[in-house]
Amino acid sequence: MADKRRRLARHDEDILVIGLGRFGGSLARELTELGHDVLGVDASEEVVAQLSPYLAKAVVADTTRRQVLEQLGANDFHHVVVGVGDVEANILTVAELKNMGINDVWAKASTTAHKRILEAIGVKHVVLPEHEMGRRIAHQVTGKMVDYIELEEGFALVESRVPADMWGQTLATAQVRSKFNVTVVCIKPVGEGFTYATPDTILGAGAMVLVAGDKESVQSFAEQT
């Protein structure tokens, strides 16, 4: 119950999370921390019992049937997340939600083929957690990037160190955008926190920068460090 008391703020968007495994469970708890009332649903009594203390409500149900989704009041939720791991149950649940006219459905996919099926039945937000995490870590292994987030196909946000040949220059003088076709969004000087970057921002030695741009460009920038 302690988690419920530590919510950051109260939001008026109630969220239905179906499938409370590793992905859905952590997502449901994080949404609760952000102040949302979350109804968590899973086919496993054990899983529901584990998550119940942290959510507004958690129930055991088979969501592959429309009647069950209607009884859960799926249409009353602003957003529905399907994190069911079983591919067949996942697709059936999503299909029923779409047939009910629910537009804002977020669904977890296990494979790229699964992702294509979900997109084919009208899901606009498909997540491949393992794939995305693997890609994110792959960009960090070399040490050139501290963090890498692909915001959409072909566009990424990267945290990396300021290249040595830019130390002491202002952002305008270094001409980062014209040379690398990227935008420096924030900078974190040594021993300080992140602040928004301006043309007068000095790129100090050892500073970290948050850079946005197409994948090739941000990778090229990171390679300079």
N, C-alpha and C positions, 0 to 999 in steps of 0.2 A: 504493500500500500504506500510505501515511502515514495515510490516513483511517481504516483499520482499527485503527491503534494509538491513535487519539484517541477511541475510544468512551468515553462517559461512565460506563457501567455495563453489566454483563452481565445480560441478561434471558433467561428460559427460554421466551419466546414466539417461536417461529420464524414468519416471515411470508412468504407467497408474494405477489409483486407481478407481475402480468401486464400487459405493456405498459409499456415504459420510455421513453416520450416525455417531453415537458416536465413533465407532471404526475407520471406514474408514476416517472420517473427521479429527480426531486428528492425525491419521497416515499420512494423506496427508500434513497436516500443518507441522508436525515434519520433514518429508522428505524435504519439501521446506526449512525449517530452516537449514537443513544439506547441502543445496546447489543444490538439484536436481530440475529439471524442471518437475513438476507434472501436468498431465492432469487428472482432476477429473471429474467423470461422475456419474450422479444420475438421477433417474426417476422423482424426485421432483424438480419443478422449484424453490420453496422456499428454499430448501436446497442448490441448486446450487448458488442461489443469495447470500446466507449467506457466502459461502466458496469462491466465485469468487475473492474477493479482496486479498485473501491470496495465491492463486495458480497461476501458469503460465497460466493456462487455465482451465475453468470448463464449462461443457456442459450438457444439458438435453438430455437423450437418453434411449431407451429401449435396453439393451444389451443382451437380451435373443435371439436376432436374429443375425445370422452370418453377414448378409448384413450390419447391423449397426456397428458391430465390425470392419468390413473391412473398412467402411467409416471413422471410428475413427483412423484407421492406427494401430490397436492393434499389428500387426506383427512387427512394427517398434520400439517397446519399449523393453528395456532390461529386465524389470520386470513388471509383472501385478499382482495387488492385488485386490481380489474380497471380498469386505466387505458388500455385499448386505445382508440385514437382512431377507428378505422373502426367505424361504428355497427353494421353487420351482424355483424362479427367480435366486437364487444363483447357484443351480445345473445346470440349463439350460445355464447360462452364462459361467460357468466353462467348461461344456461339449463342448460348441461351441469353446471356446478358445483352448481346447485340440485338437479338430477336425481340427483347423487351424494350428496345429503343434507348438503351443507356449508351451515351456517346463517349463520356470520359472514362474509358477503361484503359488501365495500365496492366500489361501482362508480362510475366516472365517467360522467356523461351529457353529451352535447353540446348538447342542446336540452331544453326542457320536455316535448316530446312523447316524446323518448327517455327522460326521467326517468319519465314515466308508465308506459311499457312495462316498464322495469326494476322499478318498484314492483309492477306487475301480476303479474310472475312471482316475486314474493316477496322482492325485495331491500329490506332495511330501511334500509340506509345508502347513499343516492344523493347524489353530489356533482356540482354544476354549477360547476366552477372559474371559468370565464370570467364566468358570470352573477354568482356570489357576489363576485368581485373587482370587477366593474363596480359593483355595488350598494354595496360597501364604500367605494370611491373616491368615488362620487357624494355620499355623506354627508360627505366631507372637503373637497370642492371649495369650499364656502362659507367654510371656515375656522372654522366654529363647533365642529366636532368634530375632534380630533386623530386619533382612530381610532374605528372602528365595526365591531362584530362581531355579526352576528345569530346567536344561539345556537340558536334554533329559530324556527318560524313565529310571529311576533308578539312575540318576546322578544329583547332586545338588550343588549349591553355596550358602553358608550361612554366614551371618554376625552375630557374637555374641561376647560376652565379653570373655576376657581371664579368665579361671578358677582360683580361688584363690590359689589353691595349686601349680600353675605354676608361680605365681608372682615372679619376680626377676631372673628367670631362662632364659638361652638362649634357642632358639628354638631347638638347637641340644641337650642340656641337658635335656629338657623336653620330648624329644623323642615322640613328638606328632604323627608322622607318624607311628611309630612302635606300639604305644599303641592304637591309635584310627583309623588307616588306612585312615587318611585324610592328605591333604596337605595345609599348611598355605600359602596362596598366598600373602596377604598383611597384614600390621598391622597399626593401627592408635593410637598412644599414646595419652593420654589425652591432649587436647588443641592443637593438631597438626593434619596434614592431613595424608592420607594413603600413605605408602611407601612400596615398595616390601620387602618381608621378606627374610632373609638369615639365614644360620645356626647360625650366631653370633647375630641375632636380640634378644634383651632382651624383654621378655614378662612382661611388667610393669603392676602395679595395675591399674585397670580401663580401660586398653587398649582394643580396638576393633580389631578383626581379621576377615579376609575374608578367609573362609575355603572351600575347594573343595573335593568332594568324593562321594561315593555312598550314597543314602538317609539315610540308616540305620546308617552309620558311622558318617555322619555330625550331625544327630539328637542326637546320643549318645554323641558326643563331646559337643554339645550345652547344654545337660542335666547336664554337669559338672559345669556349671556356677551358 
